[in-house]
Amino acid sequence: MNSGMIGKIDKAHRYAQEPERMRIATFSATFHGSHDEYNVSLGEHGWHCTCHTFQAHLLESCPHVMAAQLILGPMLSEDARFANADTAVPA
């Protein structure tokens, strides 16, 4: 491996220690919940989850969205990080 690539790998490791450098604009994942798998996503219209709780309380929140917000926190915009925060329990 050449020295230029070693420097880039070192830089990548430094960046990985500072997740706030990255902003996630869209996100999609499969969340393995207690009873089933759910699709959690963040797009231009905010958060969405295919679980029954989110569907029943549309535009509020669910444990899967709240978990994604906690995990991705530093990489989300303030709006996405705190969307529906009134329904979330602080960590």
ZIVEN-V38656 format. One record per pair of residues at least 12 apart in sequence whose ideal C-beta (glycine too) atoms are under 10 Angstrom apart, sorted by sequence separation. I is the first residue (numbers start at 1). GAP is how many residues later the second one is. D is the distance in whole Angstrom. If there is no record, write none. Layout:
I_GAP_D, I_GAP_D
This chain:
28_12_7, 29_12_8, 38_12_5, 39_12_9, 47_12_9, 49_12_8, 50_12_10, 51_12_8, 53_12_9, 68_12_9, 69_12_6, 27_13_8, 28_13_4, 29_13_9, 37_13_9, 38_13_4, 46_13_8, 47_13_10, 49_13_5, 51_13_6, 69_13_8, 27_14_6, 28_14_8, 36_14_9, 37_14_10, 38_14_9, 40_14_9, 45_14_9, 47_14_7, 48_14_10, 49_14_9, 50_14_9, 51_14_9, 69_14_8, 26_15_8, 27_15_4, 28_15_8, 36_15_8, 38_15_9, 47_15_9, 49_15_5, 69_15_8, 26_16_6, 27_16_8, 33_16_9, 35_16_9, 36_16_9, 38_16_8, 49_16_5, 69_16_8, 25_17_8, 26_17_5, 35_17_9, 47_17_9, 48_17_8, 49_17_10, 24_18_7, 25_18_9, 26_18_8, 31_18_8, 33_18_7, 47_18_5, 65_18_8, 66_18_8, 70_18_8, 73_18_9, 25_19_8, 31_19_9, 46_19_9, 47_19_9, 49_19_9, 65_19_7, 66_19_9, 69_19_7, 27_20_9, 28_20_9, 30_20_10, 31_20_8, 33_20_10, 70_20_10, 47_21_8, 66_21_8, 67_21_10, 70_21_6, 40_22_9, 47_22_8, 61_22_8, 62_22_9, 65_22_9, 66_22_5, 42_23_9, 60_23_10, 61_23_4, 65_23_9, 66_23_8, 38_24_8, 40_24_5, 41_24_9, 59_24_10, 60_24_6, 61_24_8, 38_25_10, 39_25_9, 40_25_6, 59_25_8, 61_25_9, 62_25_9, 63_25_9, 66_25_10, 38_26_5, 42_26_7, 60_26_9, 61_26_5, 63_26_10, 37_27_10, 38_27_10, 40_27_8, 41_27_9, 42_27_9, 57_27_10, 60_27_6, 61_27_6, 40_28_5, 33_29_9, 34_29_9, 40_29_10, 33_30_8, 42_30_8, 54_30_10, 57_30_8, 31_31_10, 33_31_6, 31_32_9, 32_32_10, 31_33_4, 46_33_8, 47_33_7, 30_34_10, 31_34_9, 33_34_9, 42_34_8, 46_34_8, 29_35_9, 42_35_10, 31_36_7, 47_36_6, 31_37_7, 46_37_6, 47_37_7, 42_38_6, 46_38_8, 29_39_7, 27_41_7, 42_41_9, 29_42_10, 29_43_10, 24_44_10, 27_45_7, 24_48_6, 27_48_9, 27_49_8, 22_50_10, 24_50_10, 23_51_10, 24_51_5, 25_51_9, 22_52_8, 23_52_6, 24_52_6, 25_52_8, 19_53_8, 20_53_9, 21_53_9, 22_53_5, 23_53_7, 24_53_8, 27_53_9, 19_54_8, 20_54_4, 21_54_8, 22_54_10, 23_54_6, 26_54_10, 19_55_4, 20_55_7, 25_55_9, 18_56_8, 19_56_5, 20_56_10, 24_56_7, 19_57_10, 23_57_9, 24_57_10
